[in-house]
Amino acid sequence: MRIDKYLKYVNIVKRRAIAEDMCKNGVISIDGKVVKPSKNVQVGDIITITYLERSVKYEVLQMPNTKTILKTEQNRYVKEMV
């Protein structure tokens, strides 16, 4: 699954277009490498989102089967790393 779709489906970003822009501006990386919006995500990947003042890392736990998941089920698909 593409990184922009994954971020939208697991409720990390609100819209796919935002995730796409973040990738194009070098804000999102997978396993330490800056990626394009079309990069495929796999279970076990570490996604890093670099904001102005901090970075947030997420570990991919599983792929969603549907386009929308409940916010309460987000922890089944992605785990925020501290």
N, C-alpha and C positions, 0 to 999 in steps of 0.2 A: 504494500500500500504506500502511496506517495506521502511524503512528510507533511505537505500542506493539508492533505485530506485527513491524515491521522491526528494532527493537532486540532483540527476542527471537530472531528468525530468524538474525541475524548474530552472535549470542553476545555482545552487549554487556551484557545483563542476563540473569539465569537464568530469570525467569518473566515472562509478559506482565502479570500483576497488579502486579508491582513497577514495570514501566515505566508502567503506567496511573496508579499512585499518584504516581510522580515527576512525571508531566505535571500531575496535579491540584494538586500542591503547588508548581508553578512552577519546577521544577528543570530542565526540558528546554525548550530553545528552538531554533527553526529560523530561520536567517538573522537572528538578533537578536530574534525575536519569540517570547514564551512561547506554547506551544501546548497544545491539548487532546489527549487520547489518540487522537481520531479524525482528526487532521490528516494529510493525505496527504503522503508523502515522494516526492521526485522526484530523479533523477540530477542531481548538481551541488549539492544542498542542503548546507549546513553545519549540523550538529547540535551544539549545545553542551549539555553536562551540567555543571551547577554543583554541586559537592560543598561541604562545609563549608570546606575549606581550599584548594581549587583548582578550576579549570574544565578540562574536557577537550573538545576540538573534534574532530569527525569529518566527513570529506567522504564523501558518498554516491557510490560509483562505479558500482554497478549493483544491480538488484533480484534477490533470490534467487527461484528457481523452485520450490523445495521449502521445507517447514517447517523442516527441519534442514540445516545445513551443517557440515562439519568445521571444527574450530578452525584447522586449518592452511590452510584456504581463505578465512578471514575477510578477508585482505588483498585479495581479488578484489572484495569487495563494499563495503568501507569502509576509509578511510585515516585514521589518527589524525594530526592536525595538531599540529605543535610550536609 
